Amino acid sequence: MGDINEIRMQVMWNRLISVVEEQALTLLRTAFSTSVREAGDLSAGVYNAKGEMLAQAVTGTPGHVNTMAEAVLHFIAEIPREEMYPGDTYVTNDPWKGTGHLHDITMVSPSFKGDELIGFFACTAHVVDVGGRGFGADGKSVYEEGIQIPIMKFAERGVVNKDLLKILRLNVREPDQVIGDFFSLAACNDVGHRRLIEMLNEVGYDNLDTLGDFILSRTHAATMERIAGLPKGSWSNEMLTDGYDEPVKLAAKVTITNDGVNVDFAGSAAVSRWGINVPLIYTKAYACYALKCVVAPDIPNNAASLAVFNVSSPSNILNAGRPAPVSVRHVIGHMVPDVVLGALAKALPGQILAEGAAALWNVHISVRPVTGEPGGRAEVLMFNSGGMGARPDLDGLSSTAFPSGVHTMPIEATEHTGPIVIWRKELRPDSGGDGKYRGGLGQVIEIAPAEGHEFDFSAMFDRISTPARGRAGGRDGAPGSATLDDGTKLRPKGWQHVPAGRRVKLELPGGGGFGDPAERAPEARAEDLSKGYVTEKKS
């Protein structure tokens, strides 16, 4: 009988995961912003009544999923239980209580079965605009970066807060897109709730308590079993990133004990005066993701698996407090896994992939007619990825978003959002670091305003002066570059102008190689040459 019950609970666990997958797909199908609809820059999850994450959707980014795991607790602390009602939806974009910057909207909805609060559904998505300076690193404080929405009710008992919508409309450049995404987020949670109630009614459960206890206890036991098999001790690593106008040092010390894994970021650079700072909630999210990739990649991500990881930092660029500017916190935040993995590579030699491009090469474009007329203006957001680092037994993946996991945005979808033309988007030969296993390739992209238009764009690039390092004798990946088509160098971060008739040319960085290049198989080198991954002079 015990075995049958175990199987039944496992089936219900899988069913719960399918519930949150449908929750996420609702957001993908109804979202207005291309960053959500095309790139999957979102997350969705279900939580018990205590606010502990039970399951997450596979669709989504670690930065959103893992910050949301903590964010739900902030919502519960802010809104008293007696003020929660069926049909409610709560919202915030607070960088320190949400997911790290103002462009991410987090919505949490209580789930009631009858009069009993049985859990919560939460989701997050990146919206195209939140006002202020726009999506860029130029702000000197969070107050310049856009509208701040404290934890509050988006809807109470199913009635939407119209005053909040009015405030949003007057503070953002693309009100229809932004408000459309707000409703998509709320609908996403509502679908999750309805599917959960259907599931509970079908199996005859009144709440999530029994299933939740099963999920968390099994996950904890499995994760601790993996911890037991790791070497014990402390290992440190440092790396440089480009920063805004000077290199930024990131440092991590990883300590593995019988009780779990601790990461401390003491020694990292001080809080920056530019918007590249990272709230600790986001640093934790990506540090935990790196640890989980190594320690327990096949164990479900929930409150129990995350609980064995402890992340700390004194006040610095990876733990920047309010009101530090944090708009492009992802650039430095996406480097966190490489810092952590570099320390783990010393504990587990030969088992950790090389460094990669890491940070997305996002481009936010504000395009307008050269005549200055109001019609024809648009805000366009484009996500691009460099190469992943080579793995201990495989080449690195080319133009792949690691660690964020967002999808490539199709050219057609991007051009549809505004008057721009993408003239070129192709793999960049010779950009992957040489080694027994080659680093993934970056890509070359050329973007221009459509005829009769010009644009300003916000650069959010890294790995230009500090390329991805190889591992175990592998060579470094090629650094990136950003220029106009006439060769004019552009800054790696910040808002810049592109006049009519000119193109932005982006050469994205490649991933580092793994192992001695002399050990690369001749047939692999021949294939690299035949596919154009390397040129003859490099082969």
Secondary structure, DSSP 8 states (H G I E B T S, - for coil): -HHHHHHHHHHHHHHHHHHHHHHHHHHHHH-SSHHHHTT--EEEEEEETTS-EEEE-SSS-HHHHHHHHHHHHHHHHHS-GGG--TT-EEEE--TTTTTSSTTEEEEEEEEEETTEEEEEEEEEEE-S--STT-SSS--SSGGGS-----SEEEEETTEE-HHHHHHHHHH-S-HHHHHHHHHHHHHHHHHHHHHHHHHHHHHT-SSSHHHHHHHHHHHHHHHHHHHHTS--EEEEEEEEE--SSS-EEEEEEEEE-SS-EEEE-TTS----SSTT---HHHHHHHHHHHHHHHH-TTS--SHHHHHTEEEE--SBTTB--TTS--TTHHHHHTTHHHHHHHHHHHHSTTSS------S--EEEEEEEETT--STT-EEEEE--------BTTB---TT--TTT------HHHHHHTSSEEEEEEEE-TT-S--SSB-----EEEEEEE-TTEEEEEEEE--SSSS----BTT-------EEEETTS-B--SEEEEEE-TT--EEEE------BS-GGGS-HHHHHHHHHTTSS-TTT-
